[in-house]
Amino acid sequence: MIVATVRGGNRSRLRGPALVPAVMLVVLCMAQTCAGQSETAAGEREWAIIAPRATRSLLLDGVARPGLAVLVGTRGHILVSEDAGASWTQVRVPTRRGLCAVAMPDADNIWVVGHDALILYSDDRGRTWTVQHDAPEDESPLFDVWFEDARHGIAIGAYGLFLETHDGGETWSKRSLDELDRHLYAITERSNGELYVAGESGTILRSNDRGATWKQLRSPYAGSFFGILALRQGALLVYGLRGNLYRSEDGGESWQRIALPVRATLLSGTRVPSGGVVLVGLSGSVFFSDDDGTEFEDRSRKDRAGISAALFMANERLLLIGESGVNWFGAAEFRSSAAREGAP
């Protein structure tokens, strides 16, 4: 068994579960061993190695817009597609550290976050990248990133790490949201503009003023939440360890437990264009709901490879990324059971 560690001081081992559970994401945690190699003896930054099988490597997050998709993952890998995923190009990136999340508020500007509080930026649709923020001395990874527009953004991570910019990343300010410095894993925006953050020990935070102030909400669960998803009708889903999944219709003031057909740790979720919801996680878990997240059907992969994120492409196919790289699901997989039984 591989054990994920963070070097230095009283941070030699993460509290509770590892940075992210099980073998799939422990591999990313072990990217810490590359952190000391990110600079050469002459002070020059090392670049990610172009790998022939990068599409089969561990990938952690992705984002898609019409005409462009960007995936990020282990060892500084960033993959770009301009043909709805028919082909992928691994671009040159000035790091070999693990990359955890990506945000693309418009068609040109893209931000990526990863280990050692690294923040990368591209203003040319992912073709070239520069480093905006880098703090290896903090030894804290960033797990998620959100941008309102090309100016205002927030990045969150381990030990309560919270960074914010109002100038497109030219400067990043560090703040504390939680006196216990719990790991912050995911950030999302609700349709009314509210922001939500989910993290370890049942952490759920809400901001009604675009991140200026935050309120800690009463949590229905004391374990780690790895994701939070805002649905089209205003409801929220929060999810994490051991298949713990909760739904709220009142902005997180109260939560209803949602039972899954199989208990599996959930890592990410996305909305289906037709109005459904897909949740993914460890052991190849894929769950689909066509009723705004009140009930879910099992669509899990037989190969049981861990899935870290899902995104719908312009060709109406669902892209699953994770332990085995890039994989596809057809749109027909995400219709209700009744619709599939009635299909010719």
Secondary structure, 3 states (H helix, E strand, C coil): CCCCCCCCHHHCCCCCCCCCCHHHHHHHHHHHHHHHHCECCCCCECCCCCCCCHHHCCEEEEEEECCEEEEEEHHHCEEEECCCCCCCEECCCCCCCCEEEEECCCCCCEEEEEHHHEEEEECCCCCCCEEEECCHHHCCCEEEEEECCCCCEEEEEHHHCEEEECCCCCCCEEECCCCCCCCEEEEEECCCCCEEEEEHHHCEEEECCCCCCCEECCCCCCCCEEEEEECCCCCEEEEEHHHCEEEECCCCCCCEECCCCCCCCEEEEEECCCCCEEEEEHHHCEEEECCCCCCCEECCCCCCCCEEEEEECCCCCEEEEECCEEEEECHHHHCCHHHHHHCC
